[in-house]
Amino acid sequence: MLQPFGTTGVFVMLRRFRHGNYHTCCTRIDIMPVWEYPPLRAQHLTNDTHNLFSMLRIGLLGCGNIGHIIAQHRGSFAITAVYDKVFEQAKGIATVSNAEAYEEFENFISADIDIVVEAASIGAVKRFAGDVLSRKKDLVIMSVGALADPEFLEEIRMAAVKSGRKIYLPSGAIFGLDNLKIGRISPIDKLLLRATKSPQSLGIDAKTDRKLLFCGKANECIKAFPKNVNISVAMSLAAGRDADVELWVDPTVDRNVHELFIGGAFGETYIRITNVPSPDNPATSYLAALSVLSLLDDLENPIAVGT
Ligand SMILES: NC(=O)c1ccc[n+]([C@@H]2O[C@H](COP(=O)([O-])OP(=O)(O)OC[C@H]3O[C@@H](n4cnc5c(N)ncnc54)[C@H](O)[C@@H]3O)[C@@H](O)[C@H]2O)c1
């Protein structure tokens, strides 16, 4: 949007953010009196210029498998800054996405970004989430397992409230997270995730037989398998109660299988998802990366589909 500013012929270009705030993007001083200046409107900008000013600007925290898939599929958003504890990883994504790679988190978070997408690790969420929010950026968290710690969850919830920003948790590697939220209105009595994974996906010896590795609550399972059961924590957060988890290793499966057993006053449901592992990281399902892309796409969409 172009906005006349006083009568001195100074124009200030403003960019409107989703939260209704305006940010100054650039200034332009013109010697013509303002009343002689032709009316300038967004439609006078070229498509390219318009896109540049209206696109969501993403800062990518974690430049591994999911980061690469996000970078390859960008379209409705621009990746402007990237950060990884391994600088080479960040540089790799910066090349693909025309972003700036940062070696220091402080410089990364000071860059021109609207929202940070974390695709790194539980440790990264614990270390950086508070800073992201206090610097008034929205935050997408992939390593949802970090929120299994109730104290940390409350801490970042309060940080989000204080800064007026939002934390988004994508549906990740499952279907059905949306309607699990009814559990906060009408209690869900049965909430079980049965995950069956290949030894490679779990990073264990391939010669093992099929066996049950864990049976218990999501917030305990994530401590033992921090890279493999993020979705069980997302299920708990959605439903408002701790999910039960069975984690199986099975050398005969070449896909990660997620089965959800859910029951309550609404009725019952069973969902079975056979996830294609991501080519570069068998622990991560391709669906998880796609779910971040659809979340980012939805942020700018005036019509919200699903709960
Ligand atoms: N919510 C879900 O359904 C879901 C599904 C799949 C993966 N995940 C999680 O998403 C995260 C990313 O997955 P991925 O497959 O891209 O992993 P990956 O191992 O391929 O990439 C992670 C990248 O983050 C970097 N990193 C790790 N810790 C960091 C830190 N403290 N600071 C900066 N950089 C750091 C690593 O160097 C690496 O480049 C993982 O935590 C994974 O468990 C969640």
The ligand as an SDF file (V2000), in Angstrom:
LIG
                    3D

 44 48  0  0  0  0  0  0  0  0999 V2000
    5.6650  -33.0970   13.9470 N   0  0  0  0  0  0  0  0  0  0  0  0
    5.9140  -34.1240   13.1480 C   0  0  0  0  0  0  0  0  0  0  0  0
    5.0290  -34.8730   12.7530 O   0  0  0  0  0  0  0  0  0  0  0  0
    7.3260  -34.3670   12.6960 C   0  0  0  0  0  0  0  0  0  0  0  0
    7.5370  -35.2410   11.6390 C   0  0  0  0  0  0  0  0  0  0  0  0
    8.8200  -35.4050   11.1970 C   0  0  0  0  0  0  0  0  0  0  0  0
    9.8930  -34.7570   11.8190 C   0  0  0  0  0  0  0  0  0  0  0  0
    9.6510  -33.9570   12.8700 N   0  0  0  0  0  0  0  0  0  0  0  0
   10.7560  -33.2700   13.5520 C   0  0  0  0  0  0  0  0  0  0  0  0
   11.1640  -32.1630   12.7570 O   0  0  0  0  0  0  0  0  0  0  0  0
   12.5490  -31.8950   12.9930 C   0  0  0  0  0  0  0  0  0  0  0  0
   13.2820  -31.7810   11.6560 C   0  0  0  0  0  0  0  0  0  0  0  0
   13.1940  -33.0030   10.9340 O   0  0  0  0  0  0  0  0  0  0  0  0
   14.1970  -33.2920    9.7120 P   0  0  0  0  0  0  0  0  0  0  0  0
   13.8060  -34.5970    9.1330 O   0  0  0  0  0  0  0  0  0  0  0  0
   14.2840  -32.1140    8.8280 O   0  0  0  0  0  0  0  0  0  0  0  0
   15.5790  -33.4870   10.5290 O   0  0  0  0  0  0  0  0  0  0  0  0
   17.0620  -33.4420    9.9350 P   0  0  0  0  0  0  0  0  0  0  0  0
   17.8910  -34.1790   10.9400 O   0  0  0  0  0  0  0  0  0  0  0  0
   17.0970  -33.9020    8.5340 O   0  0  0  0  0  0  0  0  0  0  0  0
   17.4460  -31.8720    9.9700 O   0  0  0  0  0  0  0  0  0  0  0  0
   17.5490  -31.1420   11.1550 C   0  0  0  0  0  0  0  0  0  0  0  0
   18.4960  -29.9700   10.9160 C   0  0  0  0  0  0  0  0  0  0  0  0
   18.4210  -29.1160   12.0450 O   0  0  0  0  0  0  0  0  0  0  0  0
   19.7300  -28.7990   12.4860 C   0  0  0  0  0  0  0  0  0  0  0  0
   19.6800  -28.5930   13.9390 N   0  0  0  0  0  0  0  0  0  0  0  0
   19.4590  -29.5090   14.9020 C   0  0  0  0  0  0  0  0  0  0  0  0
   19.5120  -28.9420   16.1080 N   0  0  0  0  0  0  0  0  0  0  0  0
   19.7690  -27.6400   15.9280 C   0  0  0  0  0  0  0  0  0  0  0  0
   19.9550  -26.5250   16.7900 C   0  0  0  0  0  0  0  0  0  0  0  0
   19.9150  -26.6560   18.1410 N   0  0  0  0  0  0  0  0  0  0  0  0
   20.2050  -25.3090   16.2510 N   0  0  0  0  0  0  0  0  0  0  0  0
   20.2740  -25.1520   14.8970 C   0  0  0  0  0  0  0  0  0  0  0  0
   20.1350  -26.1780   14.0260 N   0  0  0  0  0  0  0  0  0  0  0  0
   19.8810  -27.4030   14.5290 C   0  0  0  0  0  0  0  0  0  0  0  0
   20.6030  -29.9760   12.0830 C   0  0  0  0  0  0  0  0  0  0  0  0
   21.9700  -29.5840   11.9200 O   0  0  0  0  0  0  0  0  0  0  0  0
   19.9550  -30.3870   10.7560 C   0  0  0  0  0  0  0  0  0  0  0  0
   20.5310  -29.7290    9.6520 O   0  0  0  0  0  0  0  0  0  0  0  0
   13.0620  -33.0390   13.8720 C   0  0  0  0  0  0  0  0  0  0  0  0
   13.1010  -32.6290   15.2260 O   0  0  0  0  0  0  0  0  0  0  0  0
   12.0090  -34.1130   13.7060 C   0  0  0  0  0  0  0  0  0  0  0  0
   11.9290  -34.9860   14.8110 O   0  0  0  0  0  0  0  0  0  0  0  0
    8.3970  -33.7220   13.3150 C   0  0  0  0  0  0  0  0  0  0  0  0
  1  2  1  0
  2  3  2  0
  2  4  1  0
  4  5  1  0
  4 44  2  0
  5  6  2  0
  6  7  1  0
  7  8  2  0
  8  9  1  0
  8 44  1  0
  9 10  1  0
  9 42  1  0
 10 11  1  0
 11 12  1  0
 11 40  1  0
 12 13  1  0
 13 14  1  0
 14 15  2  0
 14 16  1  0
 14 17  1  0
 17 18  1  0
 18 19  2  0
 18 20  1  0
 18 21  1  0
 21 22  1  0
 22 23  1  0
 23 24  1  0
 23 38  1  0
 24 25  1  0
 25 26  1  0
 25 36  1  0
 26 27  1  0
 26 35  1  0
 27 28  2  0
 28 29  1  0
 29 30  1  0
 29 35  2  0
 30 31  1  0
 30 32  2  0
 32 33  1  0
 33 34  2  0
 34 35  1  0
 36 37  1  0
 36 38  1  0
 38 39  1  0
 40 41  1  0
 40 42  1  0
 42 43  1  0
M  CHG  2   8   1  16  -1
M  END
$$$$
